[in-house]
Amino acid sequence: MVWAFIFVNDRPCPEVFHTVLEHDGGTLLVYGVNTVEEGGILSRKLMEEENCKLIELCGGFGADGARQVIKAVGGAITVGHIEYLPETQEALDRLREEAAGQ
């Protein structure tokens, strides 16, 4: 089975920032995109060209971004997203601030 993990950040170029991991008879594709919209476009491409059956999205997409990706693939494949629990939000905010300062 082919599946993908897509993260969103402010600099990735999917043509450059990606990797392929072969494992236990399956293939994991890891890509970085700049925007939720790019994530939707890439997801549709992975579904159509790579026969990707499952896409996991990083927490940066959020629920609304995940819904946009589901719409982009026409609901034809499974799309999930990482969710940060409320008790981790403060630590996540600090990480984001640190990353922005670099």
N, CA, C and O atoms as a GROMACS GRO file, in nm:
protein
  408
    1MET      N    1   0.084  -0.118   0.000
    1MET     CA    2   0.000   0.000   0.000
    1MET      C    3   0.088   0.124   0.000
    1MET      O    4   0.194   0.127   0.062
    2VAL      N    5   0.043   0.224  -0.069
    2VAL     CA    6   0.110   0.355  -0.070
    2VAL      C    7   0.029   0.449   0.018
    2VAL      O    8  -0.093   0.462   0.002
    3TRP      N    9   0.098   0.515   0.110
    3TRP     CA   10   0.034   0.618   0.190
    3TRP      C   11   0.128   0.736   0.204
    3TRP      O   12   0.247   0.724   0.174
    4ALA      N   13   0.077   0.849   0.250
    4ALA     CA   14   0.158   0.971   0.254
    4ALA      C   15   0.136   1.046   0.384
    4ALA      O   16   0.029   1.041   0.445
    5PHE      N   17   0.242   1.115   0.424
    5PHE     CA   18   0.235   1.212   0.533
    5PHE      C   19   0.275   1.346   0.473
    5PHE      O   20   0.380   1.357   0.409
    6ILE      N   21   0.193   1.448   0.492
    6ILE     CA   22   0.220   1.580   0.436
    6ILE      C   23   0.226   1.681   0.550
    6ILE      O   24   0.134   1.690   0.632
    7PHE      N   25   0.335   1.757   0.555
    7PHE     CA   26   0.346   1.863   0.655
    7PHE      C   27   0.341   1.998   0.584
    7PHE      O   28   0.377   2.011   0.467
    8VAL      N   29   0.296   2.097   0.659
    8VAL     CA   30   0.287   2.233   0.604
    8VAL      C   31   0.382   2.322   0.684
    8VAL      O   32   0.387   2.316   0.806
    9ASN      N   33   0.457   2.404   0.611
    9ASN     CA   34   0.552   2.495   0.670
    9ASN      C   35   0.564   2.612   0.574
    9ASN      O   36   0.496   2.615   0.472
   10ASP      N   37   0.648   2.709   0.604
   10ASP     CA   38   0.653   2.827   0.519
   10ASP      C   39   0.763   2.825   0.413
   10ASP      O   40   0.782   2.926   0.345
   11ARG      N   41   0.835   2.716   0.396
   11ARG     CA   42   0.939   2.715   0.294
   11ARG      C   43   0.946   2.591   0.206
   11ARG      O   44   1.014   2.595   0.104
   12PRO      N   45   0.879   2.482   0.240
   12PRO     CA   46   0.899   2.361   0.160
   12PRO      C   47   0.854   2.374   0.016
   12PRO      O   48   0.759   2.445  -0.016
   13CYS      N   49   0.923   2.304  -0.067
   13CYS     CA   50   0.888   2.288  -0.208
   13CYS      C   51   0.868   2.138  -0.227
   13CYS      O   52   0.965   2.064  -0.213
   14PRO      N   53   0.748   2.091  -0.258
   14PRO     CA   54   0.724   1.947  -0.265
   14PRO      C   55   0.818   1.874  -0.362
   14PRO      O   56   0.849   1.756  -0.341
   15GLU      N   57   0.862   1.941  -0.464
   15GLU     CA   58   0.954   1.878  -0.559
   15GLU      C   59   1.091   1.854  -0.496
   15GLU      O   60   1.166   1.766  -0.540
   16VAL      N   61   1.124   1.931  -0.393
   16VAL     CA   62   1.253   1.920  -0.326
   16VAL      C   63   1.240   1.850  -0.192
   16VAL      O   64   1.317   1.758  -0.162
   17PHE      N   65   1.144   1.891  -0.112
   17PHE     CA   66   1.129   1.840   0.023
   17PHE      C   67   1.036   1.720   0.027
   17PHE      O   68   0.918   1.732   0.061
   18HIS      N   69   1.088   1.606  -0.008
   18HIS     CA   70   1.012   1.482   0.001
   18HIS      C   71   1.106   1.363   0.014
   18HIS      O   72   1.225   1.371  -0.018
   19THR      N   73   1.050   1.256   0.062
   19THR     CA   74   1.128   1.133   0.074
   19THR      C   75   1.034   1.015   0.054
   19THR      O   76   0.913   1.027   0.070
   20VAL      N   77   1.091   0.903   0.020
   20VAL     CA   78   1.016   0.779   0.001
   20VAL      C   79   1.076   0.674   0.093
   20VAL      O   80   1.197   0.649   0.089
   21LEU      N   81   0.993   0.614   0.175
   21LEU     CA   82   1.037   0.508   0.266
   21LEU      C   83   0.965   0.378   0.228
   21LEU      O   84   0.843   0.372   0.228
   22GLU      N   85   1.043   0.278   0.196
   22GLU     CA   86   0.988   0.146   0.169
   22GLU      C   87   0.992   0.068   0.299
   22GLU      O   88   1.096   0.064   0.366
   23HIS      N   89   0.881   0.006   0.336
   23HIS     CA   90   0.878  -0.068   0.461
   23HIS      C   91   0.773  -0.179   0.455
   23HIS      O   92   0.660  -0.156   0.411
   24ASP      N   93   0.810  -0.294   0.497
   24ASP     CA   94   0.717  -0.405   0.515
   24ASP      C   95   0.620  -0.422   0.398
   24ASP      O   96   0.502  -0.450   0.417
   25GLY      N   97   0.672  -0.405   0.276
   25GLY     CA   98   0.588  -0.421   0.157
   25GLY      C   99   0.506  -0.299   0.121
   25GLY      O  100   0.431  -0.302   0.024
   26GLY      N  101   0.519  -0.192   0.196
   26GLY     CA  102   0.444  -0.070   0.169
   26GLY      C  103   0.537   0.045   0.139
   26GLY      O  104   0.659   0.034   0.153
   27THR      N  105   0.479   0.155   0.097
   27THR     CA  106   0.556   0.274   0.065
   27THR      C  107   0.495   0.394   0.137
   27THR      O  108   0.375   0.419   0.128
   28LEU      N  109   0.580   0.468   0.209
   28LEU     CA  110   0.540   0.592   0.274
   28LEU      C  111   0.605   0.707   0.200
   28LEU      O  112   0.727   0.710   0.184
   29LEU      N  113   0.523   0.801   0.155
   29LEU     CA  114   0.571   0.922   0.088
   29LEU      C  115   0.560   1.036   0.188
   29LEU      O  116   0.454   1.055   0.248
   30VAL      N  117   0.665   1.113   0.207
   30VAL     CA  118   0.664   1.226   0.300
   30VAL      C  119   0.694   1.352   0.220
   30VAL      O  120   0.795   1.361   0.151
   31TYR      N  121   0.604   1.449   0.229
   31TYR     CA  122   0.616   1.572   0.153
   31TYR      C  123   0.595   1.693   0.242
   31TYR      O  124   0.522   1.687   0.341
   32GLY      N  125   0.660   1.804   0.207
   32GLY     CA  126   0.635   1.933   0.269
   32GLY      C  127   0.570   2.025   0.167
   32GLY      O  128   0.606   2.023   0.049
   33VAL      N  129   0.474   2.106   0.213
   33VAL     CA  130   0.408   2.205   0.128
   33VAL      C  131   0.403   2.338   0.202
   33VAL      O  132   0.421   2.343   0.324
   34ASN      N  133   0.379   2.443   0.128
   34ASN     CA  134   0.372   2.577   0.187
   34ASN      C  135   0.235   2.614   0.240
   34ASN      O  136   0.224   2.688   0.338
   35THR      N  137   0.130   2.562   0.177
   35THR     CA  138  -0.006   2.604   0.212
   35THR      C  139  -0.100   2.484   0.214
   35THR      O  140  -0.068   2.378   0.160
   36VAL      N  141  -0.213   2.502   0.274
   36VAL     CA  142  -0.317   2.400   0.273
   36VAL      C  143  -0.360   2.372   0.130
   36VAL      O  144  -0.383   2.257   0.093
   37GLU      N  145  -0.371   2.477   0.050
   37GLU     CA  146  -0.412   2.460  -0.090
   37GLU      C  147  -0.313   2.371  -0.165
   37GLU      O  148  -0.354   2.283  -0.242
   38GLU      N  149  -0.185   2.394  -0.144
   38GLU     CA  150  -0.084   2.307  -0.206
   38GLU      C  151  -0.100   2.164  -0.158
   38GLU      O  152  -0.080   2.070  -0.234
   39GLY      N  153  -0.135   2.148  -0.032
   39GLY     CA  154  -0.157   2.014   0.022
   39GLY      C  155  -0.271   1.942  -0.049
   39GLY      O  156  -0.263   1.822  -0.074
   40GLY      N  157  -0.375   2.016  -0.082
   40GLY     CA  158  -0.487   1.957  -0.156
   40GLY      C  159  -0.447   1.916  -0.296
   40GLY      O  160  -0.482   1.807  -0.342
   41ILE      N  161  -0.374   2.003  -0.363
   41ILE     CA  162  -0.328   1.973  -0.499
   41ILE      C  163  -0.235   1.852  -0.498
   41ILE      O  164  -0.249   1.762  -0.581
   42LEU      N  165  -0.141   1.850  -0.404
   42LEU     CA  166  -0.048   1.738  -0.394
   42LEU      C  167  -0.122   1.609  -0.361
   42LEU      O  168  -0.092   1.504  -0.418
   43SER      N  169  -0.218   1.616  -0.270
   43SER     CA  170  -0.293   1.497  -0.232
   43SER      C  171  -0.365   1.435  -0.351
   43SER      O  172  -0.364   1.314  -0.369
   44ARG      N  173  -0.428   1.519  -0.431
   44ARG     CA  174  -0.497   1.468  -0.550
   44ARG      C  175  -0.397   1.403  -0.645
   44ARG      O  176  -0.424   1.296  -0.701
   45LYS      N  177  -0.281   1.468  -0.663
   45LYS     CA  178  -0.177   1.413  -0.751
   45LYS      C  179  -0.128   1.278  -0.699
   45LYS      O  180  -0.113   1.184  -0.777
   46LEU      N  181  -0.104   1.268  -0.569
   46LEU     CA  182  -0.057   1.142  -0.511
   46LEU      C  183  -0.161   1.032  -0.528
   46LEU      O  184  -0.127   0.917  -0.555
   47MET      N  185  -0.287   1.067  -0.513
   47MET     CA  186  -0.394   0.971  -0.531
   47MET      C  187  -0.398   0.921  -0.676
   47MET      O  188  -0.408   0.801  -0.701
   48GLU      N  189  -0.390   1.014  -0.768
   48GLU     CA  190  -0.405   0.979  -0.909
   48GLU      C  191  -0.280   0.916  -0.970
   48GLU      O  192  -0.289   0.821  -1.048
   49GLU      N  193  -0.163   0.968  -0.935
   49GLU     CA  194  -0.040   0.924  -1.001
   49GLU      C  195   0.037   0.816  -0.924
   49GLU      O  196   0.110   0.738  -0.984
   50GLU      N  197   0.022   0.812  -0.792
   50GLU     CA  198   0.097   0.717  -0.710
   50GLU      C  199   0.009   0.608  -0.649
   50GLU      O  200   0.057   0.521  -0.578
   51ASN      N  201  -0.122   0.615  -0.679
   51ASN     CA  202  -0.218   0.520  -0.623
   51ASN      C  203  -0.216   0.523  -0.469
   51ASN      O  204  -0.232   0.420  -0.404
   52CYS      N  205  -0.196   0.641  -0.414
   52CYS     CA  206  -0.194   0.661  -0.269
   52CYS      C  207  -0.335   0.635  -0.213
   52CYS      O  208  -0.434   0.686  -0.266
   53LYS      N  209  -0.342   0.556  -0.107
   53LYS     CA  210  -0.471   0.516  -0.048
   53LYS      C  211  -0.504   0.585   0.082
   53LYS      O  212  -0.620   0.586   0.125
   54LEU      N  213  -0.404   0.644   0.147
   54LEU     CA  214  -0.422   0.705   0.278
   54LEU      C  215  -0.329   0.825   0.290
   54LEU      O  216  -0.212   0.816   0.255
   55ILE      N  217  -0.382   0.935   0.340
   55ILE     CA  218  -0.300   1.054   0.361
   55ILE      C  219  -0.319   1.101   0.504
   55ILE      O  220  -0.432   1.118   0.551
   56GLU      N  221  -0.207   1.121   0.573
   56GLU     CA  222  -0.206   1.180   0.706
   56GLU      C  223  -0.149   1.320   0.695
   56GLU      O  224  -0.046   1.340   0.630
   57LEU      N  225  -0.214   1.416   0.757
   57LEU     CA  226  -0.171   1.556   0.752
   57LEU      C  227  -0.117   1.598   0.887
   57LEU      O  228  -0.167   1.555   0.991
   58CYS      N  229  -0.015   1.683   0.886
   58CYS     CA  230   0.039   1.734   1.011
   58CYS      C  231  -0.064   1.826   1.078
   58CYS      O  232  -0.161   1.869   1.016
   59GLY      N  233  -0.040   1.853   1.204
   59GLY     CA  234  -0.132   1.936   1.280
   59GLY      C  235  -0.149   2.077   1.227
   59GLY      O  236  -0.248   2.143   1.258
   60GLY      N  237  -0.052   2.124   1.147
   60GLY     CA  238  -0.061   2.258   1.090
   60GLY      C  239  -0.178   2.276   0.996
   60GLY      O  240  -0.221   2.388   0.971
   61PHE      N  241  -0.232   2.167   0.943
   61PHE     CA  242  -0.348   2.176   0.854
   61PHE      C  243  -0.474   2.209   0.933
   61PHE      O  244  -0.561   2.281   0.884
   62GLY      N  245  -0.483   2.156   1.055
   62GLY     CA  246  -0.604   2.176   1.134
   62GLY      C  247  -0.723   2.105   1.071
   62GLY      O  248  -0.713   2.049   0.961
   63ALA      N  249  -0.835   2.107   1.140
   63ALA     CA  250  -0.954   2.038   1.093
   63ALA      C  251  -1.006   2.098   0.962
   63ALA      O  252  -1.046   2.025   0.871
   64ASP      N  253  -1.006   2.231   0.952
   64ASP     CA  254  -1.055   2.294   0.830
   64ASP      C  255  -0.967   2.262   0.710
   64ASP      O  256  -1.016   2.238   0.600
   65GLY      N  257  -0.835   2.260   0.732
   65GLY     CA  258  -0.743   2.224   0.624
   65GLY      C  259  -0.762   2.080   0.582
   65GLY      O  260  -0.757   2.049   0.463
   66ALA      N  261  -0.783   1.992   0.679
   66ALA     CA  262  -0.808   1.851   0.647
   66ALA      C  263  -0.935   1.838   0.563
   66ALA      O  264  -0.939   1.759   0.469
   67ARG      N  265  -1.036   1.914   0.597
   67ARG     CA  266  -1.160   1.912   0.517
   67ARG      C  267  -1.134   1.959   0.374
   67ARG      O  268  -1.192   1.906   0.279
   68GLN      N  269  -1.047   2.059   0.358
   68GLN     CA  270  -1.014   2.106   0.223
   68GLN      C  271  -0.943   1.997   0.143
   68GLN      O  272  -0.969   1.980   0.024
   69VAL      N  273  -0.855   1.923   0.208
   69VAL     CA  274  -0.784   1.814   0.140
   69VAL      C  275  -0.882   1.702   0.105
   69VAL      O  276  -0.875   1.646  -0.005
   70ILE      N  277  -0.972   1.669   0.196
   70ILE     CA  278  -1.073   1.566   0.168
   70ILE      C  279  -1.154   1.607   0.045
   70ILE      O  280  -1.183   1.524  -0.041
   71LYS      N  281  -1.190   1.732   0.038
   71LYS     CA  282  -1.264   1.783  -0.078
   71LYS      C  283  -1.180   1.772  -0.205
   71LYS      O  284  -1.230   1.736  -0.311
   72ALA      N  285  -1.050   1.803  -0.194
   72ALA     CA  286  -0.961   1.799  -0.311
   72ALA      C  287  -0.949   1.658  -0.369
   72ALA      O  288  -0.933   1.642  -0.490
   73VAL      N  289  -0.957   1.556  -0.283
   73VAL     CA  290  -0.949   1.417  -0.332
   73VAL      C  291  -1.088   1.359  -0.356
   73VAL      O  292  -1.102   1.240  -0.386
   74GLY      N  293  -1.188   1.441  -0.342
   74GLY     CA  294  -1.324   1.397  -0.369
   74GLY      C  295  -1.373   1.290  -0.273
   74GLY      O  296  -1.466   1.216  -0.305
   75GLY      N  297  -1.312   1.282  -0.155
   75GLY     CA  298  -1.352   1.182  -0.058
   75GLY      C  299  -1.319   1.039  -0.102
   75GLY      O  300  -1.367   0.943  -0.042
   76ALA      N  301  -1.237   1.026  -0.207
   76ALA     CA  302  -1.209   0.894  -0.264
   76ALA      C  303  -1.109   0.812  -0.184
   76ALA      O  304  -1.104   0.690  -0.197
   77ILE      N  305  -1.028   0.879  -0.100
   77ILE     CA  306  -0.932   0.807  -0.016
   77ILE      C  307  -0.943   0.860   0.127
   77ILE      O  308  -1.005   0.964   0.151
   78THR      N  309  -0.884   0.788   0.219
   78THR     CA  310  -0.890   0.827   0.360
   78THR      C  311  -0.788   0.937   0.389
   78THR      O  312  -0.671   0.927   0.352
   79VAL      N  313  -0.834   1.042   0.454
   79VAL     CA  314  -0.748   1.154   0.493
   79VAL      C  315  -0.767   1.177   0.643
   79VAL      O  316  -0.880   1.191   0.691
   80GLY      N  317  -0.657   1.180   0.717
   80GLY     CA  318  -0.661   1.208   0.859
   80GLY      C  319  -0.565   1.321   0.892
   80GLY      O  320  -0.483   1.360   0.809
   81HIS      N  321  -0.575   1.373   1.012
   81HIS     CA  322  -0.482   1.479   1.052
   81HIS      C  323  -0.446   1.465   1.200
   81HIS      O  324  -0.525   1.416   1.281
   82ILE      N  325  -0.328   1.509   1.230
   82ILE     CA  326  -0.280   1.508   1.368
   82ILE      C  327  -0.353   1.618   1.444
   82ILE      O  328  -0.372   1.728   1.393
   83GLU      N  329  -0.392   1.586   1.563
   83GLU     CA  330  -0.459   1.684   1.647
   83GLU      C  331  -0.379   1.699   1.776
   83GLU      O  332  -0.340   1.600   1.837
   84TYR      N  333  -0.356   1.821   1.816
   84TYR     CA  334  -0.288   1.848   1.942
   84TYR      C  335  -0.392   1.867   2.051
   84TYR      O  336  -0.487   1.944   2.035
   85LEU      N  337  -0.374   1.798   2.160
   85LEU     CA  338  -0.467   1.810   2.271
   85LEU      C  339  -0.450   1.945   2.340
   85LEU      O  340  -0.341   2.003   2.337
   86PRO      N  341  -0.557   1.995   2.400
   86PRO     CA  342  -0.549   2.127   2.465
   86PRO      C  343  -0.435   2.138   2.566
   86PRO      O  344  -0.374   2.244   2.579
   87GLU      N  345  -0.404   2.028   2.637
   87GLU     CA  346  -0.299   2.035   2.738
   87GLU      C  347  -0.159   2.047   2.679
   87GLU      O  348  -0.063   2.071   2.753
   88THR      N  349  -0.145   2.031   2.548
   88THR     CA  350  -0.014   2.048   2.484
   88THR      C  351  -0.003   2.179   2.406
   88THR      O  352   0.102   2.210   2.350
   89GLN      N  353  -0.110   2.255   2.402
   89GLN     CA  354  -0.113   2.376   2.320
   89GLN      C  355  -0.007   2.478   2.360
   89GLN      O  356   0.057   2.538   2.273
   90GLU      N  357   0.013   2.498   2.488
   90GLU     CA  358   0.112   2.596   2.534
   90GLU      C  359   0.252   2.557   2.488
   90GLU      O  360   0.327   2.642   2.440
   91ALA      N  361   0.288   2.431   2.502
   91ALA     CA  362   0.419   2.384   2.457
   91ALA      C  363   0.432   2.397   2.306
   91ALA      O  364   0.539   2.433   2.256
   92LEU      N  365   0.326   2.369   2.232
   92LEU     CA  366   0.328   2.383   2.087
   92LEU      C  367   0.348   2.529   2.047
   92LEU      O  368   0.426   2.558   1.957
   93ASP      N  369   0.279   2.619   2.113
   93ASP     CA  370   0.295   2.762   2.085
   93ASP      C  371   0.439   2.808   2.108
   93ASP      O  372   0.492   2.886   2.030
   94ARG      N  373   0.503   2.757   2.217
   94ARG     CA  374   0.644   2.793   2.243
   94ARG      C  375   0.734   2.741   2.131
   94ARG      O  376   0.825   2.811   2.087
   95LEU      N  377   0.710   2.619   2.087
   95LEU     CA  378   0.792   2.564   1.976
   95LEU      C  379   0.779   2.648   1.850
   95LEU      O  380   0.878   2.676   1.783
   96ARG      N  381   0.657   2.690   1.820
   96ARG     CA  382   0.634   2.773   1.701
   96ARG      C  383   0.706   2.907   1.714
   96ARG      O  384   0.765   2.956   1.617
   97GLU      N  385   0.701   2.966   1.833
   97GLU     CA  386   0.771   3.093   1.856
   97GLU      C  387   0.921   3.077   1.837
   97GLU      O  388   0.987   3.161   1.775
   98GLU      N  389   0.976   2.968   1.892
   98GLU     CA  390   1.120   2.941   1.877
   98GLU      C  391   1.156   2.923   1.731
   98GLU      O  392   1.256   2.977   1.684
   99ALA      N  393   1.075   2.848   1.659
   99ALA     CA  394   1.102   2.824   1.517
   99ALA      C  395   1.095   2.953   1.436
   99ALA      O  396   1.174   2.972   1.343
  100ALA      N  397   1.003   3.041   1.472
  100ALA     CA  398   0.989   3.168   1.400
  100ALA      C  399   1.109   3.259   1.425
  100ALA      O  400   1.144   3.339   1.339
  101GLY      N  401   1.170   3.245   1.542
  101GLY     CA  402   1.287   3.327   1.576
  101GLY      C  403   1.416   3.282   1.512
  101GLY      O  404   1.515   3.355   1.519
  102GLN      N  405   1.418   3.168   1.450
  102GLN     CA  406   1.542   3.116   1.389
  102GLN      C  407   1.566   3.174   1.254
  102GLN      O  408   1.665   3.142   1.189
   0.00000   0.00000   0.00000
